[in-house]
Amino acid sequence: MSYLNTTLHHDFQQLDTILQKSLRLANEYFSNQTEMAPGRYIPDVMLNDMPRIGIGASAVLDLFANYYAEQMANSAGPRYFGFVTGGSTPASIAGDWLVSAYDQNACGSNDSIAPQMERQTLHFLKQLLGIDEEYFGSFVTGATMSNFVGLAIGRQWVGEQFGIDFSQDGISDKAPIKVVSATPHSSIFKAMSMLGIGRKSMIHVPTMDGREAIDVNALEDVLKEINHPVIVVANAGTVNTVDFDNMIAIGKLKKKYNFWLHVDGAFGAFAACSDKYDHLMNGVNHADSITVDAHKWLNVPYDAAMQFTRHQALQLKVFQNSAAYLGDPLASPDYFHYTPENSRRFRALPAWFTLLAYGWEGYREMIERNCDAAKLLADALEASSNRFQLLAPVRMNVVCFTLTGVITMDEIKTFLAAIRDDGRVFFTPTMYKGKPGIRAAISNWKTQPEDIAIAVTALNQVHQAILHTT
């Protein structure tokens, strides 16, 4: 084998040494994960010019280790409670490394078993999450793209209710597209923008008193008033309080009104893993499309999510890639005919590894332990009511709280910056029913009760330091 570039040739000859060096760096991170600060303030970094002659992989590893590694967020650690961020299970890390090694384009099935393994992984997930086997599914990058795919198929369905094929003829004023929801995630609006539906096409439905869940009676009133096919977005776990819409009741409305039901279960869908919480997912199989994230509560590396739909034929109409060299899409149901990308990382492999490694019981234990940790945190906050107050009940793994008193968002951000710089725990801000607040989303497989104790101590000590409470 000959190479024009001598550095590339040298690196290939030294590949085992390079990979061992990478392994040592990764293991150093893993072994220090519980002590490392979850989040960091990152100053502006001076960008260097790209070298004309490369320095080689080993030197690049040294550069990364010496100057950049310590600036990484410890988002895979047990006390990173920002956003909804899972870690990576040991099995999923092993699978992810092999994804890079085998470097499959997981779209076509004429030369690799990767698509078949993806279908098997989706079969496992449907069993784990209580989703009917008849749903078609695929892996995508995250919940944002999963919502995009679900709404894209729903958009196609709306057009066909008016006798228009949006995939061929484009969106038409003759087929107005409205999206109806109570507490939609921001990614729903992003998907609406990308799909040409428009953010202003959202119709907000009132919630139940003191809840983020949709008022089903109000939803019926909206459907009566609109009186034409629409897309309804239901939540299986809202981002602030993990509230669930009543999918059984919404499903009954489908018998009376013509609408596409999209269920956003980015992380809440994993309630189905636990006998304590699986009732929250009752009625999910009324959905026409479903979003589930993988790099949240499945605890696989970024980036990965799944989309499911009952309408495979409509998905094909939206995403089919017509090219002679790809063959007949009906005869060959390959993923480049069903997903936004024609080239796809083998995202299913880490999920395949972790699902087989830990099984239903492993995920049940993880989900319940995270939820118990959230309740521990909430109890501790209530015991410090002179400093903190809950903004909502704790339903699963998210604690939504604020500082006691009349608080502004600037004060919340100042407090959270001090928490970040303290280095023991990391949270992100939120707004809940008009009040500035703090979210603690506990979704990492490593999180233990002692991590909650450390977080509570940090919260109280930082509060005392910057707000001078006793």
KAKAMO-V252062 format. One record per residue. N is the residue number from 1. PHI is phi as a letter, one per 40 degrees, with the letter a starting at -180 (none if undefined). PSI is psi in radians with two decimals (none if undefined). Layout:
N,PHI,PSI / N,PHI,PSI
This chain:
1,none,2.26 / 2,b,2.59 / 3,b,2.45 / 4,c,-0.57 / 5,c,2.07 / 6,c,-0.56 / 7,c,-0.76 / 8,c,-0.76 / 9,c,-0.76 / 10,c,-0.76 / 11,c,-0.66 / 12,c,-0.70 / 13,c,-0.52 / 14,b,0.37 / 15,d,-0.74 / 16,c,-0.75 / 17,c,-0.73 / 18,c,-0.78 / 19,c,-0.64 / 20,c,-0.65 / 21,c,-0.71 / 22,c,-0.73 / 23,c,-0.74 / 24,c,-0.71 / 25,c,-0.76 / 26,c,-0.76 / 27,c,-0.60 / 28,c,-0.71 / 29,c,-0.84 / 30,d,-0.73 / 31,c,-0.39 / 32,b,0.13 / 33,c,-0.69 / 34,c,-0.37 / 35,c,-0.33 / 36,c,2.59 / 37,c,2.33 / 38,c,-0.67 / 39,b,2.81 / 40,a,2.65 / 41,c,2.18 / 42,b,1.99 / 43,c,2.91 / 44,c,2.42 / 45,b,2.29 / 46,c,2.22 / 47,c,2.26 / 48,c,2.74 / 49,c,2.61 / 50,c,2.33 / 51,c,2.52 / 52,c,-0.70 / 53,b,2.10 / 54,c,2.73 / 55,c,-0.12 / 56,g,2.71 / 57,c,-0.70 / 58,c,-0.73 / 59,c,-0.63 / 60,c,-0.70 / 61,d,-0.74 / 62,c,-0.76 / 63,d,-0.82 / 64,c,-0.82 / 65,c,-0.66 / 66,c,-0.48 / 67,b,-0.33 / 68,b,-0.58 / 69,d,-0.72 / 70,c,-0.20 / 71,c,0.00 / 72,c,2.50 / 73,c,2.50 / 74,c,0.94 / 75,c,-0.29 / 76,c,0.05 / 77,c,2.99 / 78,c,-0.17 / 79,b,0.47 / 80,c,1.74 / 81,b,0.28 / 82,c,2.70 / 83,f,-2.39 / 84,b,1.71 / 85,b,2.02 / 86,c,2.98 / 87,c,-2.65 / 88,b,2.10 / 89,c,2.74 / 90,d,-0.75 / 91,c,-0.68 / 92,c,-0.57 / 93,c,-0.78 / 94,d,-0.78 / 95,c,-0.69 / 96,c,-0.67 / 97,c,-0.65 / 98,c,-0.47 / 99,d,-0.80 / 100,c,-0.64 / 101,c,-0.80 / 102,c,-0.42 / 103,f,0.97 / 104,c,2.51 / 105,c,1.76 / 106,c,0.95 / 107,b,-0.84 / 108,b,2.61 / 109,b,0.22 / 110,c,-0.09 / 111,a,0.05 / 112,a,2.60 / 113,c,-0.05 / 114,d,-0.84 / 115,c,-0.64 / 116,c,-0.65 / 117,c,-0.60 / 118,c,-0.77 / 119,c,-0.65 / 120,c,-0.71 / 121,c,-0.73 / 122,c,-0.61 / 123,c,-0.79 / 124,d,-0.79 / 125,c,-0.67 / 126,c,-0.68 / 127,c,-0.76 / 128,c,-0.67 / 129,b,0.04 / 130,g,0.50 / 131,c,2.32 / 132,d,2.53 / 133,c,-0.45 / 134,c,-0.20 / 135,c,2.37 / 136,c,2.57 / 137,a,2.92 / 138,a,2.82 / 139,c,2.44 / 140,b,-3.02 / 141,c,-0.60 / 142,a,-3.11 / 143,c,-0.55 / 144,d,-0.83 / 145,c,-0.53 / 146,c,-0.76 / 147,c,-0.68 / 148,d,-0.83 / 149,c,-0.79 / 150,c,-0.77 / 151,c,-0.54 / 152,c,-0.74 / 153,c,-0.70 / 154,c,-0.68 / 155,d,-0.76 / 156,c,-0.70 / 157,c,-0.77 / 158,d,-0.81 / 159,d,-0.75 / 160,c,-0.45 / 161,c,-0.43 / 162,b,0.11 / 163,g,0.41 / 164,b,2.36 / 165,c,1.66 / 166,d,-0.58 / 167,c,-0.45 / 168,b,-0.72 / 169,b,-0.16 / 170,g,2.95 / 171,c,2.49 / 172,b,2.53 / 173,c,-0.33 / 174,c,-0.20 / 175,b,1.36 / 176,c,2.40 / 177,b,2.08 / 178,b,2.48 / 179,b,2.28 / 180,b,2.25 / 181,a,2.91 / 182,b,-0.90 / 183,b,1.13 / 184,c,2.54 / 185,c,2.67 / 186,d,-0.49 / 187,c,-0.39 / 188,c,-0.76 / 189,c,-0.67 / 190,c,-0.77 / 191,c,-0.71 / 192,c,-0.67 / 193,c,-0.82 / 194,c,-0.54 / 195,c,-0.02 / 196,g,0.11 / 197,c,-0.66 / 198,g,2.35 / 199,c,-0.56 / 200,c,-0.07 / 201,c,0.06 / 202,c,2.29 / 203,b,2.03 / 204,c,2.33 / 205,b,2.45 / 206,d,2.68 / 207,c,2.92 / 208,c,2.70 / 209,d,2.23 / 210,g,0.28 / 211,b,2.94 / 212,b,-0.05 / 213,c,2.60 / 214,c,2.48 / 215,c,1.88 / 216,c,-0.60 / 217,c,-0.70 / 218,c,-0.64 / 219,c,-0.76 / 220,c,-0.69 / 221,c,-0.72 / 222,c,-0.76 / 223,c,-0.67 / 224,c,-0.78 / 225,c,-0.73 / 226,c,-0.86 / 227,g,0.59 / 228,a,2.89 / 229,d,2.36 / 230,b,3.03 / 231,b,2.17 / 232,b,2.21 / 233,b,2.02 / 234,b,2.64 / 235,b,2.26 / 236,b,1.26 / 237,h,1.66 / 238,c,2.77 / 239,c,-0.50 / 240,c,-0.66 / 241,b,0.10 / 242,f,0.77 / 243,c,2.57 / 244,b,2.31 / 245,c,2.66 / 246,c,1.62 / 247,c,-0.41 / 248,c,-0.82 / 249,c,-0.69 / 250,c,-0.67 / 251,c,-0.65 / 252,c,-0.58 / 253,c,-0.44 / 254,c,-0.39 / 255,c,-0.33 / 256,b,-0.48 / 257,b,2.64 / 258,c,1.73 / 259,a,2.73 / 260,c,2.22 / 261,b,2.01 / 262,b,2.22 / 263,b,2.10 / 264,c,1.73 / 265,b,0.75 / 266,d,-0.91 / 267,b,-0.44 / 268,c,-0.38 / 269,d,-0.41 / 270,c,-0.03 / 271,d,-0.50 / 272,c,-0.30 / 273,c,-0.35 / 274,b,2.37 / 275,c,-0.39 / 276,c,-0.50 / 277,b,-0.09 / 278,c,-0.38 / 279,c,-0.43 / 280,c,-0.41 / 281,c,0.09 / 282,d,2.33 / 283,g,-0.02 / 284,c,-0.47 / 285,c,0.06 / 286,c,-0.25 / 287,c,2.56 / 288,c,-0.51 / 289,a,2.62 / 290,b,2.40 / 291,b,2.30 / 292,b,2.31 / 293,c,2.65 / 294,b,-0.56 / 295,c,0.15 / 296,c,-1.73 / 297,c,-0.20 / 298,c,-0.33 / 299,g,0.95 / 300,b,2.82 / 301,c,2.68 / 302,c,2.53 / 303,b,2.53 / 304,a,2.39 / 305,a,3.03 / 306,b,2.59 / 307,b,2.50 / 308,b,2.57 / 309,a,2.63 / 310,c,-0.11 / 311,b,1.21 / 312,c,-0.67 / 313,c,-0.67 / 314,c,-0.67 / 315,c,-0.69 / 316,c,-0.73 / 317,c,-0.68 / 318,c,-0.75 / 319,b,0.00 / 320,c,2.48 / 321,b,1.79 / 322,c,1.80 / 323,a,2.38 / 324,d,-0.65 / 325,c,-0.18 / 326,c,-0.19 / 327,g,-3.04 / 328,c,2.07 / 329,c,-0.48 / 330,c,-0.59 / 331,c,-0.38 / 332,b,1.60 / 333,c,1.08 / 334,c,2.78 / 335,c,-0.36 / 336,c,-0.14 / 337,c,-0.03 / 338,b,-0.12 / 339,b,2.83 / 340,c,-0.52 / 341,c,2.54 / 342,c,-0.29 / 343,b,2.25 / 344,b,2.35 / 345,c,2.65 / 346,c,1.16 / 347,c,-0.40 / 348,c,-0.41 / 349,c,-0.81 / 350,d,-0.66 / 351,c,-0.72 / 352,d,-0.78 / 353,c,-0.88 / 354,c,-0.62 / 355,c,-0.70 / 356,c,-0.61 / 357,c,-0.69 / 358,b,-0.34 / 359,g,-3.10 / 360,d,-0.73 / 361,c,-0.68 / 362,c,-0.71 / 363,c,-0.59 / 364,d,-0.83 / 365,c,-0.74 / 366,c,-0.85 / 367,c,-0.82 / 368,c,-0.64 / 369,c,-0.71 / 370,c,-0.72 / 371,c,-0.69 / 372,c,-0.66 / 373,c,-0.70 / 374,c,-0.69 / 375,c,-0.64 / 376,d,-0.78 / 377,c,-0.77 / 378,c,-0.74 / 379,c,-0.71 / 380,c,-0.66 / 381,c,-0.70 / 382,c,-0.53 / 383,c,-0.25 / 384,b,0.87 / 385,c,-0.29 / 386,c,-0.23 / 387,b,-0.65 / 388,b,2.68 / 389,a,2.50 / 390,c,2.45 / 391,c,-0.29 / 392,a,2.75 / 393,c,2.67 / 394,c,2.00 / 395,c,-0.67 / 396,a,-1.75 / 397,b,0.13 / 398,b,2.32 / 399,b,2.10 / 400,b,2.01 / 401,a,3.06 / 402,a,3.10 / 403,c,2.48 / 404,c,2.44 / 405,h,-3.04 / 406,c,1.93 / 407,b,2.44 / 408,b,2.87 / 409,c,-0.59 / 410,c,-0.68 / 411,c,-0.68 / 412,c,-0.81 / 413,c,-0.66 / 414,c,-0.76 / 415,c,-0.77 / 416,c,-0.55 / 417,c,-0.67 / 418,c,-0.67 / 419,c,-0.79 / 420,d,-0.81 / 421,c,-0.45 / 422,c,-0.60 / 423,g,0.14 / 424,b,-0.46 / 425,a,2.76 / 426,b,2.29 / 427,b,2.92 / 428,b,2.67 / 429,c,2.89 / 430,a,3.03 / 431,b,2.28 / 432,b,1.98 / 433,f,0.79 / 434,g,-0.02 / 435,b,2.32 / 436,c,2.40 / 437,a,-3.02 / 438,b,2.42 / 439,b,2.33 / 440,b,1.89 / 441,b,2.01 / 442,b,1.83 / 443,a,0.39 / 444,b,2.36 / 445,c,-0.34 / 446,c,-0.33 / 447,c,2.24 / 448,b,2.92 / 449,d,-0.61 / 450,c,-0.47 / 451,c,-0.62 / 452,c,-0.72 / 453,c,-0.73 / 454,c,-0.75 / 455,c,-0.74 / 456,c,-0.75 / 457,d,-0.77 / 458,c,-0.78 / 459,d,-0.84 / 460,c,-0.71 / 461,c,-0.71 / 462,c,-0.69 / 463,d,-0.80 / 464,c,-0.67 / 465,c,-0.71 / 466,b,-0.36 / 467,b,0.00 / 468,f,0.73 / 469,c,2.85 / 470,b,none
